[in-house]
Structures are given as structure tokens and as C-alpha cells.
Amino acid sequence: MLMVLLAPLAQVLLVNRSPWGGPDLVVLAVVWLALARGPVWGCVAGLVAGLAADVTPPADGTVGRTALVLSVTGLLVGRLRDSGRPYEGASAARPLLVGGLGAALGTVLQVAAAVALGDEPWRSALAGPPVAPSSWAALTLAWTVALGAVVGARAARRRSSESTPSPVGPRRV
């Protein structure tokens, strides 16, 4: 859970200052927790990470906007994780798809919420920060979706290793 509190700080200090853009670390942290722990943890992580992102300077939008978007994203990603069969055989690509889809959903919903609440007009919401190139939003989305797929695969691997029984049986005293 510490990851969701540190993600907004790392986003502001590292990613937002890079000239080539980068992923939305806050969305990735929420997707990771939703995939690793389920819908309730994803929703709570989205709320905590979103509120932290909403008050981390240079916060300039409606407080609670990011929290709402990331809560919905965490809930939906966790629900997608829980639906269907376990990650075996033909469904091995499912975590990649769910991670990438969750990352895209979180990124796109943030832009839509900013426009819906009147914080930004469509043109500036899609353009990104003023010092960035015009394709900043597309670049952020590409970074986030690609890393979301990686996060999905890692979470599935971790989850499958936790669910496999240990070769050593229980100890009897």
C-alpha cells in the first residue's frame, strides 16, 4: 500500500520532468494492487492513490477527481481479474490484456473526468503539459498500456506462485 502513496510523488519528481514523457505511475500502482489483491483492494488503492495525486503539487483540478477515476479503475480491474478461469493454458494472455486494458481505462478516464468537470477543455486535455510535444497524451497512454501489460503478467505470476501448494507437507508436532 506504500506504493500507492509514493507513486504520485515519483510521478511528479521523475516522470513529469522527463522530456520524452512516461507512464502514469499512479494508474500502474492501482492496476498492480487490483490485479494482485482483487477488487476491494483495487478500489481502496485507487481512492488512496487518487487522493494523494489530487493534493500533490502541482495539483490544479477538482479534488477527488483522480480518486474517483482510480477507484473505479481499481474496482473494474479487480473484477476482471476475478472473472473467468485461473491463469492457465489458453488464458495465459489474460493478465496481459487485463493489465493493459486497466492502464488504458485509468488514463482515458482521467482525461474524460477532467473535461466533464470543466477542469480542462478537450483540446488542452489531449495536448498534455504546455512544455510537452503535441503527442504527449498518446505517448503517456502508450507507455502506461505497455507497462500495464507487464504489471498484469507479473501480478499473475505472483498470484500463481502463491496459490501453488508447497512440495513440503504440513509439519506435525
Salt bridges, closest charged atoms under 4 A:
ASP82 OD1 - ARG81 NH2 2.84
ASP119 OD2 - ARG65 NH1 2.59
GLU162 OE2 - ARG158 NE 3.40
